[in-house]
Amino acid sequence: MRTIAGETVLVSVGDGVADFCGIIQLNSTARIIWEKLITGASAEELTNTLLSEFDVSKEKAETDVIETLKILSERKMITYAE
């Protein structure tokens, strides 16, 4: 994760560079999810973090977590199985 020109982005490094499909720009929700993922947080912990950080419903937080994990997985930034 890097901040470039005031924007937070993910850029592959190491072995992931060969398979990487672009740069992922993170909004505030995705940034929080990423920061928690690197500490080993579960999907439930990610949802609870979003609930504590934002004024959203549990359903919205769960949806945001699932969608973010799906995107990161598709871009080979993480390994995630639903």
C-alpha positions in Angstrom: 0.0 0.0 0.0 1.4 3.4 -1.0 0.1 7.0 -1.0 0.8 8.6 -4.4 -0.4 12.2 -5.1 -2.6 12.0 -2.1 -4.3 8.8 -3.2 -4.0 5.4 -1.4 -3.1 2.6 -3.9 -2.0 -1.0 -3.9 0.9 -2.0 -6.1 2.2 -5.6 -6.4 5.7 -6.3 -5.4 7.8 -9.5 -5.4 6.4 -12.6 -7.0 3.0 -10.9 -7.6 4.4 -8.4 -10.1 4.3 -10.8 -13.1 0.5 -11.5 -12.6 -0.6 -8.0 -11.5 -3.3 -6.3 -13.5 -2.9 -2.6 -12.7 -3.0 -0.5 -9.7 -5.9 -0.6 -7.2 -7.0 2.8 -5.8 -8.4 2.4 -2.3 -11.2 4.4 -0.8 -11.4 4.9 2.9 -13.4 1.7 3.4 -11.0 -0.4 1.4 -8.0 1.1 3.1 -9.3 0.1 6.5 -10.0 -3.4 5.2 -6.5 -3.7 3.8 -4.9 -2.5 7.0 -6.8 -5.0 9.0 -6.2 -7.8 6.5 -2.4 -7.5 6.9 -2.9 -8.2 10.6 -4.8 -11.4 9.9 -8.3 -10.1 10.5 -11.3 -12.4 9.6 -14.3 -11.2 7.6 -16.3 -10.9 10.8 -13.6 -8.7 12.3 -13.4 -6.6 9.2 -17.2 -6.1 9.3 -17.0 -5.1 13.0 -14.3 -2.6 12.2 -16.4 -1.0 9.5 -19.3 -0.8 11.9 -17.2 1.0 14.4 -15.6 3.4 11.9 -18.6 4.3 9.8 -22.4 4.9 10.3 -23.6 2.0 8.2 -25.8 -1.0 8.7 -24.4 -4.4 9.4 -25.6 -5.6 6.0 -23.8 -2.7 4.2 -20.6 -3.4 6.1 -20.8 -7.1 5.3 -21.4 -6.4 1.6 -18.5 -3.9 1.5 -16.2 -6.5 3.1 -17.3 -9.3 0.7 -17.0 -7.0 -2.4 -13.6 -5.7 -1.4 -12.2 -9.2 -0.7 -13.6 -10.4 -4.1 -11.8 -7.5 -5.9 -8.5 -8.0 -4.1 -8.7 -11.8 -4.8 -9.5 -11.3 -8.5 -6.5 -9.0 -8.8 -4.4 -11.6 -7.0 -3.6 -9.2 -4.1 -4.9 -11.8 -1.6 -6.1 -15.4 -1.5 -9.7 -15.5 -0.4 -12.4 -18.1 -0.6 -16.1 -17.3 0.2 
